Structure formats: C-alpha cells, structure tokens
Amino acid sequence: MNHPNHDQQLSRLRKIEGQVGGIQKMILERRYCIDILNQLRALQGAIQQVEKNILEDHLNDCVQQAITQSDPVAAQLKIQEIVQLFEK
C-alpha cells in the first residue's frame, strides 16, 4: 500500500517544536501564567490540526483505496483501526 506524503505536516511539526521551545522559555522566565496558558492552547490547536490533516489523508488515500479495490476485509480493517484509535 502506498502511504500519503506528509511533508506539509512535517513543516507544521517543526513550527510546533518552535512553539514548545518558546513555552519552555516563558516558563524559565517565570512569565505570567495566563500568557503561558494561551500559548499552550495555541500549541494544542496546532497539534490537533496536524492530527486532522493526517487523518484526512488517511481517509482519502488508505481507506478509500481499500474500499475502491472492492476488498471488504481490508476496508473493514481500516475502519476498525480508526475506531480503535479514537477509543484510546
């Protein structure tokens, strides 16, 4: 199976790394708690966006491929993978 290219998500993750570093610096500098919390909320949003994009790629590529190949077992396995992921 051919997996989607996630280069755009790698770019987003590099930005997230920078955000984490910035938050660490804020904590070391004993910055105002609300300012730190605002940055943490932004970080969570950025991570959720990467998660959403990768899930969307998975649905549009991997799952769709299993369905269009008329392989009901493979399609069911892909659906089960997603369900199990969100049960965690």
Backbone bond lengths (Angstrom), bond angles and torsions (degrees), N, CA, C in turn:
res aa  C-N    CA-C-N  psi(-1)  N-CA   C-N-CA  omega(-1)  CA-C   N-CA-C  phi
1 M - - - 1.453 - - 1.527 108.78 -
2 N 1.298 115.37 137.17 1.456 121.94 179.14 1.531 109.21 -89.73
3 H 1.328 116.33 125.17 1.462 120.37 -178.05 1.524 110.56 -95.39
4 P 1.329 117.16 148.96 1.461 120.58 -178.12 1.526 112.28 -65.72
5 N 1.308 114.45 156.82 1.452 121.82 177.73 1.534 108.09 -85.51
6 H 1.317 116.29 125.82 1.461 120.63 -176.73 1.532 112.28 -109.44
7 D 1.340 117.66 29.55 1.465 120.39 -178.17 1.526 112.36 -56.78
8 Q 1.317 116.36 -39.76 1.466 119.50 -179.78 1.532 110.18 -63.40
9 Q 1.322 116.13 -36.02 1.467 119.54 179.65 1.528 110.69 -71.54
10 L 1.330 116.89 -32.63 1.464 119.66 175.73 1.518 110.24 -62.13
11 S 1.307 116.65 -39.61 1.461 120.92 177.17 1.526 110.50 -62.33
12 R 1.317 116.10 -44.21 1.467 120.10 178.04 1.526 110.85 -62.99
13 L 1.334 116.70 -39.21 1.462 120.22 -179.70 1.528 111.46 -66.68
14 R 1.313 117.39 -33.71 1.470 119.98 175.88 1.532 110.30 -64.35
15 K 1.318 116.19 -38.94 1.468 119.84 176.64 1.530 110.11 -65.23
16 I 1.323 115.95 -38.69 1.464 120.67 178.01 1.528 110.09 -62.62
17 E 1.334 116.59 -40.78 1.470 119.80 176.11 1.529 110.35 -56.57
18 G 1.312 116.12 -42.65 1.458 120.43 177.84 1.519 111.96 -63.09
19 Q 1.334 115.87 -39.26 1.464 119.83 177.85 1.526 110.78 -63.00
20 V 1.332 116.53 -42.14 1.464 120.72 179.64 1.527 109.65 -61.61
21 G 1.321 116.11 -44.76 1.461 119.92 177.73 1.518 111.92 -59.85
22 G 1.320 116.15 -40.83 1.460 120.52 178.14 1.517 112.14 -63.86
23 I 1.321 116.34 -39.51 1.468 120.72 178.81 1.527 110.04 -67.07
24 Q 1.326 116.69 -41.62 1.468 119.91 177.30 1.529 110.36 -58.86
25 K 1.310 116.05 -43.24 1.462 121.07 179.38 1.532 110.42 -63.21
26 M 1.325 116.34 -41.72 1.464 119.97 178.33 1.528 110.99 -59.87
27 I 1.324 115.81 -41.50 1.465 120.13 179.98 1.525 110.10 -66.42
28 L 1.330 116.70 -44.82 1.466 120.36 178.51 1.525 111.74 -60.73
29 E 1.318 116.22 -34.09 1.468 121.29 179.74 1.528 112.41 -83.90
30 R 1.330 115.72 1.97 1.472 122.11 -179.99 1.533 111.80 54.98
31 R 1.320 113.87 46.78 1.463 119.79 179.72 1.528 109.87 -70.56
32 Y 1.306 115.26 166.41 1.460 123.38 -178.60 1.533 110.09 -58.42
33 C 1.324 115.60 131.85 1.474 121.56 -174.51 1.533 112.63 -55.25
34 I 1.311 117.28 -41.72 1.468 120.37 -178.30 1.522 110.53 -63.95
35 D 1.328 117.53 -37.31 1.463 120.43 176.96 1.527 110.68 -63.56
36 I 1.325 116.18 -41.20 1.471 120.53 178.00 1.526 109.72 -64.92
37 L 1.321 115.87 -44.98 1.469 119.78 179.68 1.524 111.69 -61.83
38 N 1.312 117.26 -38.54 1.468 120.04 176.72 1.524 110.89 -61.04
39 Q 1.315 116.80 -41.44 1.464 120.19 178.71 1.526 111.17 -68.15
40 L 1.329 116.65 -36.70 1.467 119.97 176.82 1.526 111.17 -64.59
41 R 1.323 117.33 -38.48 1.467 120.81 176.95 1.525 110.73 -63.88
42 A 1.334 115.64 -41.58 1.467 119.73 177.83 1.525 110.17 -63.49
43 L 1.316 116.65 -39.21 1.463 121.68 178.23 1.529 110.55 -62.57
44 Q 1.321 116.64 -45.53 1.467 120.21 178.14 1.524 111.11 -59.77
45 G 1.310 116.60 -41.85 1.462 120.47 178.28 1.517 111.96 -62.28
46 A 1.329 116.38 -40.97 1.464 120.52 179.60 1.525 110.91 -65.44
47 I 1.320 116.98 -41.38 1.467 120.89 178.36 1.526 110.14 -65.35
48 Q 1.320 116.94 -42.69 1.466 120.22 178.62 1.522 111.43 -62.15
49 Q 1.317 117.32 -35.16 1.468 120.56 178.42 1.525 110.64 -65.71
50 V 1.333 117.28 -42.10 1.467 120.69 177.23 1.530 109.46 -62.56
51 E 1.325 116.46 -44.88 1.464 120.97 178.86 1.529 110.62 -58.94
52 K 1.324 116.91 -46.39 1.467 121.69 179.74 1.519 111.11 -60.53
53 N 1.327 116.75 -44.52 1.459 120.54 -178.43 1.525 111.87 -65.21
54 I 1.325 117.13 -41.21 1.464 119.81 179.30 1.525 110.22 -68.65
55 L 1.322 117.81 -39.93 1.465 120.49 176.57 1.524 110.43 -62.04
56 E 1.317 116.43 -43.56 1.467 120.39 179.00 1.532 110.96 -61.53
57 D 1.330 116.93 -43.18 1.470 120.46 176.31 1.523 110.74 -60.69
58 H 1.323 116.14 -41.99 1.465 120.66 -179.62 1.529 110.46 -62.48
59 L 1.315 116.31 -45.28 1.466 119.87 179.58 1.525 111.61 -64.66
60 N 1.328 116.19 -42.99 1.464 120.46 -177.09 1.519 113.39 -74.61
61 D 1.313 118.15 -24.42 1.464 120.68 -178.19 1.527 111.60 -107.56
62 C 1.313 116.49 -70.71 1.466 121.10 -172.46 1.529 112.87 -64.45
63 V 1.322 116.68 -50.21 1.466 119.94 -177.47 1.524 110.46 -69.22
64 Q 1.315 116.45 -45.34 1.466 119.75 179.76 1.526 110.96 -60.26
65 Q 1.319 116.75 -39.08 1.463 120.60 178.90 1.533 110.58 -62.70
66 A 1.329 116.88 -42.83 1.465 120.13 178.81 1.526 110.96 -63.41
67 I 1.317 116.82 -36.92 1.469 120.74 -179.38 1.526 110.97 -72.71
68 T 1.328 117.82 -45.40 1.463 120.72 -176.30 1.520 112.66 -72.10
69 Q 1.317 117.20 -18.73 1.467 119.55 176.80 1.525 111.22 -82.08
70 S 1.319 115.54 5.74 1.467 121.84 179.53 1.522 111.51 53.88
71 D 1.322 115.49 41.18 1.461 121.42 177.24 1.525 107.45 -111.60
72 P 1.337 116.98 90.63 1.464 119.78 -175.38 1.524 113.48 -61.37
73 V 1.324 117.36 -31.58 1.467 120.28 179.34 1.528 109.97 -67.53
74 A 1.323 116.66 -46.77 1.467 120.86 179.02 1.526 110.61 -63.50
75 A 1.312 117.01 -41.21 1.464 120.84 179.31 1.526 110.51 -62.83
76 Q 1.324 116.34 -44.10 1.467 120.36 179.34 1.525 111.01 -64.22
77 L 1.325 117.24 -38.51 1.467 120.76 177.54 1.528 111.20 -62.78
78 K 1.318 116.82 -41.41 1.468 120.68 178.89 1.530 110.67 -63.37
79 I 1.307 116.22 -40.64 1.465 120.16 178.74 1.524 110.15 -65.77
80 Q 1.330 116.73 -42.83 1.463 120.67 178.69 1.525 111.48 -62.26
81 E 1.331 117.41 -38.26 1.469 120.89 177.83 1.523 110.74 -58.73
82 I 1.317 115.93 -44.00 1.465 120.32 -178.29 1.527 110.58 -67.67
83 V 1.318 116.68 -44.24 1.464 120.59 179.21 1.527 110.06 -60.24
84 Q 1.324 117.13 -46.33 1.467 120.97 -179.90 1.524 111.51 -62.87
85 L 1.302 116.84 -36.48 1.458 120.98 178.73 1.526 110.90 -59.88
86 F 1.324 116.53 -43.04 1.456 120.05 -176.78 1.526 112.99 -84.83
87 E 1.329 117.53 -6.69 1.460 120.43 174.43 1.525 111.51 -81.79
88 K 1.322 116.58 -14.12 1.475 120.38 -177.93 1.503 111.13 -72.15
